[in-house]
Amino acid sequence: MIPVAFQPEPTDFDVLVRMPGNTFLAINPTPTNRQIRRAQADYWRRCLPQLKAAYREICAYSAVWIPARGSVDHFLPKSSNYALAYEWSNYRLADQIINQRKDNSLGVQDPFLVQPGWFVIDFDSFSIGCGAGLQPDDESRVRYTIELLKLNADDELVEQRRTVVEQYARGMTLADVERYYPFIASELKRQNLTETIKLRFQP
């Protein structure tokens, strides 16, 4: 995970999402997911294309390109924060599987508040770890995020990191890594490995 800059809401968000959402909440102030589904009140789905465009189709939590798997994550769960269910500021673009893993958790690190170096990559194991020197509360959130979202337990994610680095070593440009896998690029640069990492994949 890397710092994500908040992007302003689309000009038509109020009409497409907030207004119909608030109308629904006026009638159902504490709705269940079943009520939302029955009323087809999942208006946040309407802004998914704009959310993907605003955040360049990069998952806020895994920091990888997800053109076909993007979903609207309510950072503060709608089940306990009804007033934020239809607010752009509460949305994070997330891989569908990661969104499911996050579910209603309140302890995950907010991508909008993470600082550089809080999450780090071990380029020997391609696992993600907690950076050094964090305050106890920050360290706890980082470790909880890694565990809950299975950023290391998901073999596909770990293998993807390894494959991207290997592709970079064999010719992928750093600009492409930055565009599609910004966390990997930021860690290569932070650890001064942009050139020496290539030696590990020489035939």
C-alpha positions as CSV (number, residue, x, y, z in Angstrom):
1,M,0.0,0.0,0.0
2,I,1.2,3.5,-0.8
3,P,-0.2,6.9,-0.1
4,V,-3.2,7.7,-2.3
5,A,-4.2,11.3,-3.0
6,F,-7.9,12.0,-2.5
7,Q,-9.6,12.9,-5.8
8,P,-12.5,15.3,-5.9
9,E,-16.0,13.9,-6.5
10,P,-17.4,14.0,-10.0
11,T,-19.6,16.9,-10.9
12,D,-22.7,14.7,-11.3
13,F,-22.1,12.6,-8.2
14,D,-24.7,14.5,-6.2
15,V,-27.4,13.7,-8.7
16,L,-26.4,10.2,-9.5
17,V,-25.5,8.9,-6.0
18,R,-26.0,11.3,-3.0
19,M,-29.5,12.6,-3.7
20,P,-31.2,9.3,-4.4
21,G,-29.2,7.7,-1.6
22,N,-30.2,10.2,1.0
23,T,-33.8,9.9,-0.2
24,F,-33.6,6.2,0.5
25,L,-32.0,6.8,3.9
26,A,-34.8,9.2,4.9
27,I,-37.2,6.3,4.5
28,N,-34.8,3.6,5.8
29,P,-32.4,5.3,8.2
30,T,-30.7,2.1,9.3
31,P,-31.1,-0.3,6.3
32,T,-29.9,-3.8,6.1
33,N,-28.1,-5.1,3.1
34,R,-31.2,-7.0,2.2
35,Q,-33.3,-3.8,2.2
36,I,-30.7,-2.1,0.1
37,R,-30.8,-4.9,-2.5
38,R,-34.6,-5.1,-2.5
39,A,-34.8,-1.3,-3.1
40,Q,-31.9,-1.4,-5.6
41,A,-30.5,1.4,-3.5
42,D,-26.8,0.5,-4.2
43,Y,-26.4,3.8,-6.0
44,W,-22.7,3.9,-5.3
45,R,-22.3,1.4,-8.2
46,R,-23.2,4.2,-10.6
47,C,-20.0,6.0,-9.9
48,L,-17.7,3.0,-10.3
49,P,-16.5,4.0,-13.8
50,Q,-15.7,7.5,-12.4
51,L,-14.0,6.0,-9.4
52,K,-11.8,3.8,-11.6
53,A,-10.9,6.8,-13.8
54,A,-10.1,9.0,-10.8
55,Y,-7.8,6.5,-9.3
56,R,-6.3,5.2,-12.6
57,E,-7.8,1.7,-12.0
58,I,-5.3,1.1,-9.2
59,C,-6.6,-0.8,-6.1
60,A,-6.1,1.4,-3.1
61,Y,-5.0,-1.6,-0.9
62,S,-2.9,-3.8,-3.1
63,A,-1.7,-0.9,-5.3
64,V,-2.0,-2.9,-8.5
65,W,-3.9,-2.3,-11.7
66,I,-7.4,-3.9,-11.6
67,P,-9.2,-2.8,-14.8
68,A,-11.7,-5.7,-14.7
69,R,-11.9,-6.3,-10.9
70,G,-12.6,-2.9,-9.5
71,S,-15.3,-2.3,-6.9
72,V,-16.5,0.5,-4.6
73,D,-15.2,-0.1,-1.1
74,H,-16.9,1.8,1.7
75,F,-13.9,2.6,3.9
76,L,-16.2,3.1,6.9
77,P,-18.7,0.3,6.5
78,K,-22.2,1.3,5.4
79,S,-23.6,-1.1,8.0
80,S,-22.4,1.1,10.8
81,N,-22.0,4.4,9.1
82,Y,-25.2,4.8,7.1
83,A,-24.7,8.6,6.6
84,L,-21.5,7.9,4.6
85,A,-23.0,5.2,2.4
86,Y,-23.5,7.6,-0.4
87,E,-20.5,9.9,0.1
88,W,-17.7,10.0,-2.4
89,S,-15.2,10.8,0.4
90,N,-15.9,7.4,1.9
91,Y,-15.2,5.4,-1.2
92,R,-11.9,3.6,-2.1
93,L,-11.3,1.7,-5.3
94,A,-10.7,-1.9,-4.3
95,D,-10.1,-5.3,-6.0
96,Q,-13.3,-7.2,-5.5
97,I,-11.7,-10.0,-3.5
98,I,-9.9,-7.6,-1.2
99,N,-13.1,-5.7,-0.7
100,Q,-14.8,-8.9,0.3
101,R,-12.0,-9.7,2.8
102,K,-12.2,-6.2,4.3
103,D,-15.9,-6.5,4.7
104,N,-17.1,-4.5,7.7
105,S,-13.7,-4.1,9.4
106,L,-12.9,-0.9,11.1
107,G,-9.2,-1.5,11.7
108,V,-7.8,-1.4,8.2
109,Q,-5.2,1.3,7.4
110,D,-6.8,4.1,5.3
111,P,-4.9,4.5,2.0
112,F,-5.6,8.2,2.2
113,L,-3.6,8.5,5.4
114,V,-0.8,6.0,4.9
115,Q,2.7,7.4,4.8
116,P,5.7,6.4,2.6
117,G,7.6,3.5,4.2
118,W,4.7,2.2,6.4
119,F,4.3,-0.8,4.1
120,V,7.5,-2.4,2.7
121,I,8.4,-5.2,0.3
122,D,11.0,-7.9,1.0
123,F,12.4,-8.5,-2.5
124,D,13.8,-11.9,-1.4
125,S,10.4,-13.4,-0.4
126,F,8.2,-10.7,-2.2
127,S,6.2,-10.5,1.0
128,I,4.9,-7.2,2.4
129,G,6.0,-6.1,5.9
130,C,5.6,-3.2,8.3
131,G,8.2,-0.4,8.1
132,A,10.5,0.4,10.9
133,G,9.9,3.1,13.5
134,L,6.2,3.4,13.3
135,Q,4.1,4.5,16.3
136,P,2.4,1.6,18.0
137,D,-1.1,2.4,16.7
138,D,0.2,2.8,13.2
139,E,2.1,-0.4,13.3
140,S,-0.9,-2.3,14.6
141,R,-3.1,-1.0,11.7
142,V,-0.4,-1.9,9.1
143,R,0.0,-5.4,10.5
144,Y,-3.7,-5.9,10.8
145,T,-4.2,-4.7,7.2
146,I,-1.6,-7.1,5.8
147,E,-3.2,-10.0,7.7
148,L,-6.9,-9.3,7.1
149,L,-6.5,-8.5,3.4
150,K,-4.2,-11.5,3.0
151,L,-1.5,-9.5,1.2
152,N,1.0,-12.2,2.0
153,A,-1.3,-15.2,2.5
154,D,-2.7,-14.9,-1.0
155,D,-0.1,-16.8,-3.2
156,E,-1.5,-15.1,-6.3
157,L,-0.6,-11.6,-5.0
158,V,2.9,-12.7,-3.9
159,E,3.5,-14.4,-7.2
160,Q,2.3,-11.3,-9.1
161,R,4.9,-9.2,-7.2
162,R,7.6,-11.6,-8.2
163,T,6.5,-11.8,-11.8
164,V,6.3,-8.0,-12.1
165,V,9.9,-7.6,-10.8
166,E,11.1,-10.3,-13.1
167,Q,9.4,-8.6,-16.1
168,Y,11.0,-5.4,-15.0
169,A,14.4,-7.0,-14.8
170,R,13.9,-8.4,-18.3
171,G,12.9,-5.2,-20.0
172,M,9.7,-3.7,-18.6
173,T,10.3,0.0,-18.1
174,L,10.2,1.6,-14.7
175,A,7.6,4.0,-16.0
176,D,5.3,1.0,-16.7
177,V,5.9,-0.4,-13.3
178,E,5.0,3.0,-11.8
179,R,1.9,3.2,-13.8
180,Y,0.5,-0.3,-13.2
181,Y,2.2,-1.4,-10.0
182,P,3.1,1.8,-8.1
183,F,3.8,0.1,-4.8
184,I,6.5,-2.1,-6.3
185,A,8.0,0.8,-8.1
186,S,8.1,3.0,-5.0
187,E,9.8,0.2,-3.0
188,L,12.4,-0.4,-5.8
189,K,13.3,3.3,-5.7
190,R,13.2,3.6,-1.9
191,Q,15.5,0.6,-1.5
192,N,17.8,1.8,-4.3
193,L,17.2,-1.4,-6.2
194,T,16.1,-0.1,-9.6
195,E,19.3,-1.4,-11.2
196,T,20.7,-4.0,-8.9
197,I,17.4,-6.0,-8.8
198,K,18.0,-6.8,-12.4
199,L,21.1,-8.8,-11.6
200,R,19.0,-11.4,-9.6
201,F,17.2,-12.4,-12.8
202,Q,20.1,-12.7,-15.2
203,P,20.3,-16.2,-16.9
